[in-house]
Amino acid sequence: MSDSEFRGLCHAYGRPELADDDRFATMAGRTLNASELVPLMTELSAQQSAEDFVKRAQSFDVPAASVVTLADLPQQPQIMNNEVFLEREHPVAGRIREPRPAARFSSTPAQAGGLAPTPGQHSDEVVAEVGLDAAALRAAGVIF
């Protein structure tokens, strides 16, 4: 972070005097005194919402943006507009949301892949492929 951005950050946090503190006034000073600066910035960050901070930081010409959480991602306007996720029914998990295939081609539209198999769904095929008796393994409780 440049010295001017740090100055703006201090103003955004309501602590402009920190920009003139000899420990933090330069990038070298901030690096050398990171063990003091990081907890201070963490404490100041906890005192306001991310939305409020981003607005304040940007008003002081500090590049800032909120980080989207995984839980909030599907509701983001760009994600919704681009239909990044699709919903479908899984026989065990119920209604699931998953990413659609990334590429979209008008002449060869991609289809979503198969659902995750249920426990034991392919046991017969797998054991038969290696020459074992599925019925005997099932009776012994080895497979579903």
C-alpha positions as a Python dict, from the first residue, in 0.01 Angstrom:
ca = {
    (1, 'M'): (0, 0, 0),
    (2, 'S'): (142, 337, -98),
    (3, 'D'): (195, 608, 159),
    (4, 'S'): (-90, 815, 12),
    (5, 'E'): (-324, 513, 24),
    (6, 'F'): (-225, 450, 385),
    (7, 'R'): (-299, 814, 465),
    (8, 'G'): (-643, 773, 307),
    (9, 'L'): (-695, 448, 497),
    (10, 'C'): (-619, 622, 826),
    (11, 'H'): (-874, 893, 741),
    (12, 'A'): (-1130, 628, 644),
    (13, 'Y'): (-1081, 464, 984),
    (14, 'G'): (-1122, 801, 1155),
    (15, 'R'): (-761, 789, 1278),
    (16, 'P'): (-575, 1040, 1056),
    (17, 'E'): (-299, 1081, 1316),
    (18, 'L'): (-176, 728, 1242),
    (19, 'A'): (-54, 844, 901),
    (20, 'D'): (190, 1080, 1075),
    (21, 'D'): (305, 825, 1331),
    (22, 'D'): (676, 763, 1261),
    (23, 'R'): (621, 387, 1294),
    (24, 'F'): (368, 381, 1012),
    (25, 'A'): (429, 689, 794),
    (26, 'T'): (631, 498, 533),
    (27, 'M'): (597, 157, 372),
    (28, 'A'): (927, 56, 532),
    (29, 'G'): (800, 168, 872),
    (30, 'R'): (472, -19, 830),
    (31, 'T'): (664, -333, 734),
    (32, 'L'): (902, -306, 1030),
    (33, 'N'): (615, -237, 1269),
    (34, 'A'): (359, -478, 1124),
    (35, 'S'): (329, -658, 1458),
    (36, 'E'): (180, -337, 1600),
    (37, 'L'): (-4, -218, 1290),
    (38, 'V'): (-193, -536, 1199),
    (39, 'P'): (-375, -575, 1534),
    (40, 'L'): (-460, -204, 1527),
    (41, 'M'): (-604, -226, 1175),
    (42, 'T'): (-792, -543, 1273),
    (43, 'E'): (-948, -363, 1569),
    (44, 'L'): (-1042, -61, 1357),
    (45, 'S'): (-1191, -287, 1089),
    (46, 'A'): (-1420, -454, 1342),
    (47, 'Q'): (-1575, -119, 1434),
    (48, 'Q'): (-1773, -71, 1112),
    (49, 'S'): (-1951, -277, 853),
    (50, 'A'): (-1769, -373, 536),
    (51, 'E'): (-2021, -175, 332),
    (52, 'D'): (-1963, 143, 536),
    (53, 'F'): (-1587, 98, 528),
    (54, 'V'): (-1575, 49, 151),
    (55, 'K'): (-1771, 372, 97),
    (56, 'R'): (-1546, 564, 337),
    (57, 'A'): (-1226, 418, 194),
    (58, 'Q'): (-1327, 498, -161),
    (59, 'S'): (-1416, 853, -57),
    (60, 'F'): (-1049, 891, 45),
    (61, 'D'): (-923, 738, -284),
    (62, 'V'): (-833, 407, -122),
    (63, 'P'): (-906, 115, -355),
    (64, 'A'): (-1146, -105, -159),
    (65, 'A'): (-1415, -362, -221),
    (66, 'S'): (-1604, -615, -15),
    (67, 'V'): (-1508, -979, -39),
    (68, 'V'): (-1806, -1192, -132),
    (69, 'T'): (-1856, -1490, 94),
    (70, 'L'): (-1928, -1830, -53),
    (71, 'A'): (-2275, -1819, 102),
    (72, 'D'): (-2351, -1483, -65),
    (73, 'L'): (-2205, -1572, -405),
    (74, 'P'): (-2520, -1718, -568),
    (75, 'Q'): (-2716, -1398, -495),
    (76, 'Q'): (-2461, -1164, -656),
    (77, 'P'): (-2618, -976, -951),
    (78, 'Q'): (-2350, -1077, -1202),
    (79, 'I'): (-2369, -1442, -1096),
    (80, 'M'): (-2748, -1438, -1129),
    (81, 'N'): (-2740, -1254, -1462),
    (82, 'N'): (-2492, -1503, -1608),
    (83, 'E'): (-2687, -1799, -1466),
    (84, 'V'): (-2368, -1945, -1320),
    (85, 'F'): (-2552, -2192, -1098),
    (86, 'L'): (-2819, -2445, -1180),
    (87, 'E'): (-3047, -2628, -942),
    (88, 'R'): (-3154, -2987, -969),
    (89, 'E'): (-3284, -3272, -760),
    (90, 'H'): (-3053, -3534, -610),
    (91, 'P'): (-3213, -3862, -490),
    (92, 'V'): (-3045, -3842, -147),
    (93, 'A'): (-2934, -3480, -98),
    (94, 'G'): (-3257, -3328, -229),
    (95, 'R'): (-3249, -2994, -409),
    (96, 'I'): (-2888, -2897, -485),
    (97, 'R'): (-2727, -2591, -642),
    (98, 'E'): (-2412, -2641, -847),
    (99, 'P'): (-2207, -2452, -1104),
    (100, 'R'): (-2317, -2503, -1462),
    (101, 'P'): (-2059, -2592, -1728),
    (102, 'A'): (-1836, -2286, -1771),
    (103, 'A'): (-1828, -2270, -2150),
    (104, 'R'): (-2141, -2192, -2348),
    (105, 'F'): (-2148, -2257, -2720),
    (106, 'S'): (-2453, -2180, -2933),
    (107, 'S'): (-2404, -2478, -3166),
    (108, 'T'): (-2294, -2730, -2904),
    (109, 'P'): (-2453, -2645, -2571),
    (110, 'A'): (-2293, -2820, -2274),
    (111, 'Q'): (-2506, -3031, -2046),
    (112, 'A'): (-2461, -3065, -1673),
    (113, 'G'): (-2279, -3382, -1574),
    (114, 'G'): (-2429, -3669, -1383),
    (115, 'L'): (-2524, -3643, -1021),
    (116, 'A'): (-2302, -3786, -750),
    (117, 'P'): (-2380, -4155, -712),
    (118, 'T'): (-2560, -4282, -406),
    (119, 'P'): (-2374, -4523, -176),
    (120, 'G'): (-2354, -4862, -343),
    (121, 'Q'): (-2508, -4744, -669),
    (122, 'H'): (-2225, -4887, -880),
    (123, 'S'): (-2106, -5167, -651),
    (124, 'D'): (-2228, -5448, -876),
    (125, 'E'): (-2052, -5306, -1182),
    (126, 'V'): (-1727, -5238, -996),
    (127, 'V'): (-1695, -5580, -834),
    (128, 'A'): (-1799, -5757, -1156),
    (129, 'E'): (-1528, -5566, -1343),
    (130, 'V'): (-1262, -5714, -1114),
    (131, 'G'): (-1419, -6060, -1124),
    (132, 'L'): (-1570, -6077, -775),
    (133, 'D'): (-1911, -6205, -667),
    (134, 'A'): (-2130, -5906, -573),
    (135, 'A'): (-2392, -6122, -399),
    (136, 'A'): (-2130, -6284, -173),
    (137, 'L'): (-1971, -5948, -90),
    (138, 'R'): (-2312, -5798, -16),
    (139, 'A'): (-2404, -6093, 210),
    (140, 'A'): (-2077, -6045, 399),
    (141, 'G'): (-2154, -5675, 446),
    (142, 'V'): (-1855, -5566, 238),
    (143, 'I'): (-2063, -5366, -14),
    (144, 'F'): (-2407, -5208, -16),
}
